[in-house]
Each structure stands twice: as C-alpha cells, then as structure tokens.
Amino acid sequence: MLLQPLMMTDNPDGGDDASTLLKTRPKTKRPPLYKVLLLNDDYTPMEFVVHVLERFFGMTHAEAFEVMLTVHKKGVAVVGVFSHEIAETKVGQVMDFARRHQHPLQCTMEKED
C-alpha cells in the first residue's frame, strides 16, 4: 500500500481551501509612553538644573542649558519620553538627588497623548 502525503493545501473534505490552515495572531499593542516633566521654582539654582539634565537625561551641556532656560521661562519642560518604569525611575532619581542637595526641584510624569 502506497501512502500519499497530505499537503498543506489539501482539504480532507475534498476542497482546496488553504485559508482554514492559517492562524491569525492578535496584534500586540505598544505600551504607553510617559513624558517626564521638570517644573520651575524660584529657589533651585540654574546650574543645578543643568547638572540634573546632564546626569539623569544624558544631555550635553548645551542641550541641558537650553532645556533649563525653557523650564525657567515657561515654568515646565518635557525632558524625556520613556516607558512607565523608566519614567518612574527617572522621576525618583531626580527627586532624591534634589532632596539630598536641599533643593525644591520638582519632577513629574504624565501619560503621553
């Protein structure tokens, strides 16, 4: 007795229907991103803000200086966009660092639209 292999396009019901063998995968949704915001205050020295931006957000001195001026003039600036865990960590690092140096600098995060 000679067995004939069953092909992917062969339908045991006699029809030729390949679509029944294809499975669809649900699309995975990208996790939401969060903006990390630095808030202006009247007490934290500008040099300290520049240092924070260089240290925790990897900015060059020139980039950090520009962002610091934005915070100073507008009251707030987005300093980075990250996953929830990374944004939360950055906020914590900045707040701890400011507290240790006795500055009232505030850093928050909010979900990106």
TADALIN-V610082 format. One record per residue. N is the residue number from 1. RES is the residue in three letters. PHI is phi as a letter, one per 20 degrees, with the letter a starting at -180 (none if undefined). PSI is psi as a letter, one per 30 degrees, with the letter a starting at -180 (NA if undefined). Layout:
[[N,RES,PHI,PSI] [N,RES,PHI,PSI]]
This chain:
[[1,MET,none,k] [2,LEU,d,k] [3,LEU,e,k] [4,GLN,d,k] [5,PRO,f,k] [6,LEU,e,k] [7,MET,e,l] [8,MET,g,e] [9,THR,e,f] [10,ASP,f,k] [11,ASN,d,k] [12,PRO,f,f] [13,ASP,e,g] [14,GLY,o,f] [15,GLY,e,l] [16,ASP,d,i] [17,ASP,c,j] [18,ALA,f,f] [19,SER,f,f] [20,THR,f,f] [21,LEU,e,f] [22,LEU,e,k] [23,LYS,d,k] [24,THR,e,k] [25,ARG,e,k] [26,PRO,f,k] [27,LYS,f,k] [28,THR,e,k] [29,LYS,e,k] [30,ARG,f,k] [31,PRO,f,k] [32,PRO,f,l] [33,LEU,d,l] [34,TYR,c,k] [35,LYS,e,k] [36,VAL,e,k] [37,LEU,d,k] [38,LEU,d,k] [39,LEU,d,k] [40,ASN,f,k] [41,ASP,b,l] [42,ASP,e,g] [43,TYR,c,e] [44,THR,f,k] [45,PRO,f,k] [46,MET,g,e] [47,GLU,f,e] [48,PHE,f,e] [49,VAL,f,e] [50,VAL,f,e] [51,HIS,f,e] [52,VAL,f,e] [53,LEU,f,e] [54,GLU,f,e] [55,ARG,f,e] [56,PHE,e,f] [57,PHE,c,g] [58,GLY,m,g] [59,MET,e,l] [60,THR,f,l] [61,HIS,f,e] [62,ALA,f,e] [63,GLU,f,e] [64,ALA,f,e] [65,PHE,f,e] [66,GLU,f,e] [67,VAL,f,e] [68,MET,g,e] [69,LEU,f,e] [70,THR,f,e] [71,VAL,g,e] [72,HIS,f,e] [73,LYS,e,e] [74,LYS,d,f] [75,GLY,n,f] [76,VAL,a,l] [77,ALA,b,k] [78,VAL,f,k] [79,VAL,d,f] [80,GLY,r,l] [81,VAL,c,k] [82,PHE,b,l] [83,SER,f,l] [84,HIS,g,e] [85,GLU,f,e] [86,ILE,f,e] [87,ALA,f,e] [88,GLU,f,e] [89,THR,f,e] [90,LYS,f,e] [91,VAL,g,e] [92,GLY,f,e] [93,GLN,f,e] [94,VAL,f,e] [95,MET,f,e] [96,ASP,f,e] [97,PHE,f,e] [98,ALA,f,e] [99,ARG,f,e] [100,ARG,f,e] [101,HIS,e,g] [102,GLN,l,h] [103,HIS,d,k] [104,PRO,e,g] [105,LEU,g,k] [106,GLN,d,k] [107,CYS,c,k] [108,THR,c,l] [109,MET,c,l] [110,GLU,b,l] [111,LYS,f,k] [112,GLU,f,k] [113,ASP,f,NA]]
